[in-house]
Amino acid sequence: MKHQGHFWRLWGWPIVLGLLTAVGLVSALFSDGGLGDAIAWVTLGIPVAAGLWFGWLRRT
């Protein structure tokens, strides 16, 4: 039986989006402008964009 790839196929993208969100929140909390804010914007924007794409925009 081939079950080793099943975990990553099911949980891969949610784990990636969770890690991006965690990095963005920590960066926003501890940065004081500049590159830290840019990292926070990008890493928090990607999960929002994915949620909009798969939750709202693809239904139309």
VMD Tcl script that builds the backbone (N, CA, C; Angstrom):
set m [mol new atoms 180]
animate dup $m
set s [atomselect $m all]
$s set {name element resname resid chain x y z} {
  {N N MET 1 A 0.831 -1.177 0.000}
  {CA C MET 1 A 0.000 0.000 0.000}
  {C C MET 1 A 0.877 1.243 0.000}
  {N N LYS 2 A 0.426 2.242 -0.696}
  {CA C LYS 2 A 1.203 3.457 -0.864}
  {C C LYS 2 A 0.523 4.599 -0.116}
  {N N HIS 3 A 0.848 4.775 1.160}
  {CA C HIS 3 A 0.199 5.794 1.976}
  {C C HIS 3 A 1.120 6.939 2.376}
  {N N GLN 4 A 2.396 6.890 2.032}
  {CA C GLN 4 A 3.303 7.928 2.499}
  {C C GLN 4 A 3.039 9.262 1.824}
  {N N GLY 5 A 2.600 9.313 0.589}
  {CA C GLY 5 A 2.310 10.565 -0.097}
  {C C GLY 5 A 0.931 11.104 0.201}
  {N N HIS 6 A 0.081 10.292 0.805}
  {CA C HIS 6 A -1.294 10.706 1.080}
  {C C HIS 6 A -1.343 11.839 2.096}
  {N N PHE 7 A -0.484 11.797 3.112}
  {CA C PHE 7 A -0.458 12.840 4.134}
  {C C PHE 7 A -0.137 14.190 3.511}
  {N N TRP 8 A 0.912 14.256 2.691}
  {CA C TRP 8 A 1.327 15.536 2.113}
  {C C TRP 8 A 0.350 16.018 1.062}
  {N N ARG 9 A -0.305 15.095 0.373}
  {CA C ARG 9 A -1.300 15.509 -0.608}
  {C C ARG 9 A -2.499 16.158 0.080}
  {N N LEU 10 A -2.856 15.658 1.243}
  {CA C LEU 10 A -4.002 16.189 1.973}
  {C C LEU 10 A -3.648 17.423 2.793}
  {N N TRP 11 A -2.516 17.402 3.484}
  {CA C TRP 11 A -2.185 18.448 4.452}
  {C C TRP 11 A -1.067 19.386 4.013}
  {N N GLY 12 A -0.500 19.200 2.844}
  {CA C GLY 12 A 0.637 20.012 2.414}
  {C C GLY 12 A 0.333 21.499 2.336}
  {N N TRP 13 A -0.695 21.867 1.568}
  {CA C TRP 13 A -1.019 23.291 1.409}
  {C C TRP 13 A -1.560 23.929 2.689}
  {N N PRO 14 A -2.395 23.280 3.478}
  {CA C PRO 14 A -2.784 23.908 4.744}
  {C C PRO 14 A -1.605 24.151 5.688}
  {N N ILE 15 A -0.625 23.255 5.696}
  {CA C ILE 15 A 0.557 23.461 6.527}
  {C C ILE 15 A 1.362 24.645 6.010}
  {N N VAL 16 A 1.538 24.732 4.696}
  {CA C VAL 16 A 2.275 25.859 4.108}
  {C C VAL 16 A 1.584 27.178 4.412}
  {N N LEU 17 A 0.262 27.227 4.246}
  {CA C LEU 17 A -0.474 28.465 4.530}
  {C C LEU 17 A -0.411 28.818 6.016}
  {N N GLY 18 A -0.443 27.825 6.886}
  {CA C GLY 18 A -0.311 28.080 8.315}
  {C C GLY 18 A 1.063 28.616 8.675}
  {N N LEU 19 A 2.105 28.062 8.066}
  {CA C LEU 19 A 3.456 28.558 8.319}
  {C C LEU 19 A 3.632 29.978 7.799}
  {N N LEU 20 A 3.080 30.264 6.630}
  {CA C LEU 20 A 3.141 31.627 6.102}
  {C C LEU 20 A 2.442 32.606 7.031}
  {N N THR 21 A 1.280 32.208 7.546}
  {CA C THR 21 A 0.549 33.064 8.466}
  {C C THR 21 A 1.337 33.288 9.748}
  {N N ALA 22 A 1.940 32.241 10.285}
  {CA C ALA 22 A 2.730 32.379 11.515}
  {C C ALA 22 A 3.927 33.294 11.298}
  {N N VAL 23 A 4.633 33.125 10.186}
  {CA C VAL 23 A 5.782 33.986 9.889}
  {C C VAL 23 A 5.325 35.429 9.721}
  {N N GLY 24 A 4.208 35.642 9.061}
  {CA C GLY 24 A 3.701 36.993 8.870}
  {C C GLY 24 A 3.296 37.654 10.169}
  {N N LEU 25 A 2.637 36.915 11.046}
  {CA C LEU 25 A 2.230 37.483 12.326}
  {C C LEU 25 A 3.423 37.810 13.222}
  {N N VAL 26 A 4.400 36.923 13.254}
  {CA C VAL 26 A 5.598 37.180 14.061}
  {C C VAL 26 A 6.383 38.356 13.489}
  {N N SER 27 A 6.479 38.413 12.165}
  {CA C SER 27 A 7.181 39.527 11.536}
  {C C SER 27 A 6.468 40.846 11.796}
  {N N ALA 28 A 5.158 40.863 11.744}
  {CA C ALA 28 A 4.408 42.084 12.014}
  {C C ALA 28 A 4.520 42.490 13.480}
  {N N LEU 29 A 4.626 41.537 14.346}
  {CA C LEU 29 A 4.705 41.836 15.771}
  {C C LEU 29 A 6.065 42.413 16.163}
  {N N PHE 30 A 7.133 41.877 15.609}
  {CA C PHE 30 A 8.472 42.260 16.040}
  {C C PHE 30 A 9.184 43.232 15.113}
  {N N SER 31 A 8.641 43.525 13.945}
  {CA C SER 31 A 9.339 44.443 13.040}
  {C C SER 31 A 9.002 45.885 13.398}
  {N N ASP 32 A 9.901 46.744 13.004}
  {CA C ASP 32 A 9.710 48.164 13.276}
  {C C ASP 32 A 9.829 48.949 11.976}
  {N N GLY 33 A 9.227 48.426 10.926}
  {CA C GLY 33 A 9.259 49.107 9.633}
  {C C GLY 33 A 10.240 48.460 8.679}
  {N N GLY 34 A 10.175 48.882 7.462}
  {CA C GLY 34 A 11.117 48.422 6.441}
  {C C GLY 34 A 10.842 47.016 5.958}
  {N N LEU 35 A 11.880 46.214 5.940}
  {CA C LEU 35 A 11.804 44.865 5.389}
  {C C LEU 35 A 10.863 43.959 6.186}
  {N N GLY 36 A 10.824 44.113 7.487}
  {CA C GLY 36 A 9.939 43.295 8.315}
  {C C GLY 36 A 8.477 43.519 7.986}
  {N N ASP 37 A 8.111 44.768 7.742}
  {CA C ASP 37 A 6.731 45.048 7.347}
  {C C ASP 37 A 6.410 44.484 5.969}
  {N N ALA 38 A 7.363 44.543 5.063}
  {CA C ALA 38 A 7.150 43.978 3.722}
  {C C ALA 38 A 6.966 42.471 3.800}
  {N N ILE 39 A 7.764 41.816 4.625}
  {CA C ILE 39 A 7.622 40.367 4.808}
  {C C ILE 39 A 6.265 40.046 5.401}
  {N N ALA 40 A 5.830 40.845 6.365}
  {CA C ALA 40 A 4.521 40.623 6.978}
  {C C ALA 40 A 3.396 40.794 5.952}
  {N N TRP 41 A 3.464 41.836 5.145}
  {CA C TRP 41 A 2.432 42.061 4.131}
  {C C TRP 41 A 2.349 40.899 3.141}
  {N N VAL 42 A 3.495 40.451 2.671}
  {CA C VAL 42 A 3.508 39.379 1.665}
  {C C VAL 42 A 3.042 38.061 2.267}
  {N N THR 43 A 3.601 37.708 3.431}
  {CA C THR 43 A 3.268 36.409 4.006}
  {C C THR 43 A 1.843 36.351 4.549}
  {N N LEU 44 A 1.271 37.481 4.916}
  {CA C LEU 44 A -0.140 37.484 5.323}
  {C C LEU 44 A -1.070 37.671 4.132}
  {N N GLY 45 A -0.569 38.233 3.059}
  {CA C GLY 45 A -1.394 38.436 1.867}
  {C C GLY 45 A -1.610 37.172 1.057}
  {N N ILE 46 A -0.640 36.276 1.066}
  {CA C ILE 46 A -0.762 35.041 0.284}
  {C C ILE 46 A -1.915 34.161 0.783}
  {N N PRO 47 A -2.061 33.895 2.092}
  {CA C PRO 47 A -3.223 33.115 2.534}
  {C C PRO 47 A -4.562 33.812 2.269}
  {N N VAL 48 A -4.577 35.136 2.378}
  {CA C VAL 48 A -5.813 35.871 2.074}
  {C C VAL 48 A -6.157 35.736 0.599}
  {N N ALA 49 A -5.161 35.877 -0.265}
  {CA C ALA 49 A -5.395 35.731 -1.700}
  {C C ALA 49 A -5.854 34.311 -2.048}
  {N N ALA 50 A -5.248 33.309 -1.413}
  {CA C ALA 50 A -5.667 31.921 -1.664}
  {C C ALA 50 A -7.094 31.692 -1.183}
  {N N GLY 51 A -7.437 32.257 -0.036}
  {CA C GLY 51 A -8.811 32.125 0.459}
  {C C GLY 51 A -9.815 32.798 -0.451}
  {N N LEU 52 A -9.473 33.970 -0.948}
  {CA C LEU 52 A -10.369 34.651 -1.890}
  {C C LEU 52 A -10.509 33.859 -3.185}
  {N N TRP 53 A -9.397 33.358 -3.675}
  {CA C TRP 53 A -9.422 32.624 -4.940}
  {C C TRP 53 A -10.273 31.352 -4.832}
  {N N PHE 54 A -10.031 30.548 -3.823}
  {CA C PHE 54 A -10.722 29.274 -3.719}
  {C C PHE 54 A -12.080 29.382 -3.050}
  {N N GLY 55 A -12.321 30.436 -2.288}
  {CA C GLY 55 A -13.590 30.554 -1.595}
  {C C GLY 55 A -14.621 31.391 -2.291}
  {N N TRP 56 A -14.186 32.409 -3.011}
  {CA C TRP 56 A -15.167 33.344 -3.558}
  {C C TRP 56 A -15.070 33.466 -5.056}
  {N N LEU 57 A -13.894 33.671 -5.594}
  {CA C LEU 57 A -13.745 33.968 -7.010}
  {C C LEU 57 A -13.985 32.767 -7.910}
  {N N ARG 58 A -13.707 31.571 -7.455}
  {CA C ARG 58 A -13.883 30.399 -8.320}
  {C C ARG 58 A -15.330 29.940 -8.387}
  {N N ARG 59 A -16.196 30.469 -7.547}
  {CA C ARG 59 A -17.609 30.063 -7.603}
  {C C ARG 59 A -18.363 30.758 -8.719}
  {N N THR 60 A -17.850 31.887 -9.182}
  {CA C THR 60 A -18.568 32.636 -10.221}
  {C C THR 60 A -18.300 32.092 -11.584}
}
mol reanalyze $m
mol bondsrecalc $m
mol representation Tube
mol addrep $m
